[in-house]
Amino acid sequence: MSAEARLAALNLELPPIPKPGGTYKPVVQVGNIIYVSGHGPLLPNKTLITGKVGDTMTGEEANHAAKMTGLAILATVKDYLGSLDRVVRSVKMLGMVNATPDFDTHPAVINGCSDLFREVFGEDGVGARSAVGMGSLPGQIAVEIEVIFEIKE
């Protein structure tokens, strides 16, 4: 089943394409690799999920925020490529979690995005990954994630 078909079968709604929050490009392509800039947890109503894990939100809530961030990334990638079916695989993901200093399960939070990519792209959606905690993120968003994908040219 193609990525587009899996997305439809999962009844997942892509949010509107996020607007850059600074001076950068949302996607840069080098050969058959695309580098997707950091995205936050954008909801279909164009609001962002904010909060600090370990203080104003739970790890489970942050995991959901990471899934929403993954959907925002997919919206940007689909807009850039025309179809998610052009994605060959996820190469590398960096997940940043807005967390208190004592919170220590950052990987479980970022699994929200990794699990989504596995559902959409199969095992090719799972690449190398880092998950780290941050003292703050722009606009106090709960998570920020950037991804590198291999694509079909």
Backbone torsions as a table, in degrees:
resi	resn	phi	psi	omega
1	MET	NA	137.9	-179.0
2	SER	-73.6	162.8	178.2
3	ALA	-60.1	-42.7	179.3
4	GLU	-62.7	-41.0	179.1
5	ALA	-67.6	-39.4	178.2
6	ARG	-64.1	-42.3	179.3
7	LEU	-59.2	-44.3	178.9
8	ALA	-66.4	-42.1	-179.2
9	ALA	-64.5	-30.4	179.1
10	LEU	-81.6	-4.2	-178.1
11	ASN	55.5	40.8	179.9
12	LEU	-95.2	133.0	-179.9
13	GLU	-100.6	124.6	175.2
14	LEU	-78.7	137.6	177.8
15	PRO	-73.8	172.7	173.5
16	PRO	-60.7	153.7	-179.5
17	ILE	-66.2	123.5	-179.0
18	PRO	-64.5	143.8	175.6
19	LYS	-87.4	140.1	177.6
20	PRO	-57.2	138.6	179.8
21	GLY	-98.5	24.0	-178.6
22	GLY	-178.1	-161.4	-178.7
23	THR	-95.4	90.4	178.5
24	TYR	-166.4	167.2	175.5
25	LYS	-100.2	137.7	178.8
26	PRO	-63.6	-32.4	-179.6
27	VAL	-140.1	135.9	172.0
28	VAL	-125.5	129.9	-179.7
29	GLN	-106.7	134.1	173.5
30	VAL	-130.1	106.0	-176.2
31	GLY	62.3	-125.0	-179.8
32	ASN	-102.1	26.0	177.9
33	ILE	-119.9	132.8	171.4
34	ILE	-115.8	137.8	177.4
35	TYR	-106.0	117.6	-177.8
36	VAL	-101.7	120.8	-179.2
37	SER	-60.6	164.0	179.4
38	GLY	-56.9	134.4	177.9
39	HIS	-121.6	152.6	174.6
40	GLY	-109.5	177.3	-176.2
41	PRO	-78.5	82.8	-178.5
42	LEU	-87.8	130.0	178.5
43	LEU	-94.7	160.7	179.3
44	PRO	-54.9	-27.1	179.3
45	ASN	-85.3	11.7	176.5
46	LYS	72.1	13.1	173.1
47	THR	-94.0	161.1	179.2
48	LEU	-109.5	145.9	174.2
49	ILE	-81.4	120.1	-179.7
50	THR	-114.4	161.6	176.2
51	GLY	143.4	164.4	178.6
52	LYS	-116.2	120.4	-179.0
53	VAL	-66.5	132.5	-176.6
54	GLY	94.9	-7.3	178.7
55	ASP	-128.3	-75.4	-175.7
56	THR	-98.1	-3.7	177.2
57	MET	-149.6	157.4	-179.8
58	THR	-88.8	167.4	174.7
59	GLY	-60.9	-37.2	179.2
60	GLU	-65.4	-41.7	177.2
61	GLU	-64.3	-38.8	178.6
62	ALA	-68.9	-34.8	175.4
63	ASN	-59.7	-42.6	176.5
64	HIS	-63.3	-40.4	177.3
65	ALA	-61.2	-38.4	178.1
66	ALA	-65.6	-37.6	176.3
67	LYS	-63.7	-44.0	178.4
68	MET	-63.3	-35.2	176.0
69	THR	-64.3	-41.9	176.7
70	GLY	-59.3	-40.6	177.9
71	LEU	-65.0	-37.6	177.1
72	ALA	-64.6	-40.1	176.9
73	ILE	-61.9	-45.1	179.7
74	LEU	-62.1	-36.5	177.7
75	ALA	-62.6	-43.8	178.9
76	THR	-65.0	-44.3	-178.9
77	VAL	-64.8	-43.2	178.9
78	LYS	-63.0	-41.5	178.1
79	ASP	-62.4	-41.9	-178.0
80	TYR	-70.9	-45.0	-174.4
81	LEU	-90.2	-21.0	-174.6
82	GLY	91.1	-24.9	179.3
83	SER	-161.1	139.5	176.0
84	LEU	-70.1	-14.5	179.1
85	ASP	-68.2	-11.4	176.2
86	ARG	-81.8	-9.9	178.1
87	VAL	-76.3	126.1	176.5
88	VAL	-85.5	-48.5	-179.8
89	ARG	-168.6	160.8	170.7
90	SER	-82.7	129.1	-179.6
91	VAL	-96.3	-48.8	-174.5
92	LYS	-153.2	138.7	177.1
93	MET	-127.7	139.2	171.2
94	LEU	-119.8	117.4	178.1
95	GLY	-111.3	127.9	179.7
96	MET	-114.9	130.4	-175.4
97	VAL	-114.6	126.7	175.3
98	ASN	-76.5	103.9	-170.4
99	ALA	-141.2	158.4	173.6
100	THR	-71.4	158.2	-177.9
101	PRO	-59.8	-26.8	-178.1
102	ASP	-89.9	-5.6	177.3
103	PHE	-73.2	133.0	-173.8
104	ASP	-134.5	15.0	179.1
105	THR	-116.4	50.2	179.0
106	HIS	-56.4	-41.7	179.2
107	PRO	-58.7	-36.9	179.0
108	ALA	-64.4	-32.9	176.9
109	VAL	-67.2	-51.2	-175.3
110	ILE	-69.1	-18.0	173.4
111	ASN	-55.6	-25.0	177.6
112	GLY	-56.9	-40.5	178.1
113	CYS	-79.3	-44.8	-179.0
114	SER	-60.5	-42.5	179.5
115	ASP	-64.9	-39.2	176.4
116	LEU	-60.2	-47.6	-178.8
117	PHE	-63.4	-36.0	176.2
118	ARG	-64.0	-41.0	179.0
119	GLU	-64.1	-37.9	-175.6
120	VAL	-83.0	-42.2	-173.8
121	PHE	-109.5	2.5	-174.1
122	GLY	72.0	-158.1	-178.7
123	GLU	-62.6	-21.3	176.6
124	ASP	-69.6	-12.3	176.7
125	GLY	-80.1	-9.7	-178.4
126	VAL	-103.5	115.3	179.2
127	GLY	-120.1	-165.1	172.8
128	ALA	-65.9	154.2	-174.8
129	ARG	-157.0	148.8	168.3
130	SER	-125.9	142.5	177.2
131	ALA	-133.4	118.6	-174.5
132	VAL	-132.8	158.6	176.8
133	GLY	-95.3	147.4	178.8
134	MET	-128.3	148.3	176.9
135	GLY	-68.9	-28.6	175.5
136	SER	-161.8	163.4	174.6
137	LEU	-134.9	161.2	-177.9
138	PRO	-52.9	131.8	178.8
139	GLY	64.1	14.9	-177.6
140	GLN	61.1	27.8	175.8
141	ILE	-61.0	152.8	-175.6
142	ALA	-72.1	-38.1	179.7
143	VAL	-143.5	156.1	170.1
144	GLU	-136.5	134.9	-176.3
145	ILE	-134.4	137.0	171.9
146	GLU	-123.1	151.3	-173.7
147	VAL	-141.3	148.6	171.1
148	ILE	-114.4	128.0	178.9
149	PHE	-120.1	144.9	165.2
150	GLU	-89.6	137.7	-177.6
151	ILE	-128.5	162.8	171.1
152	LYS	-84.3	130.8	179.2
153	GLU	-83.7	NA	NA
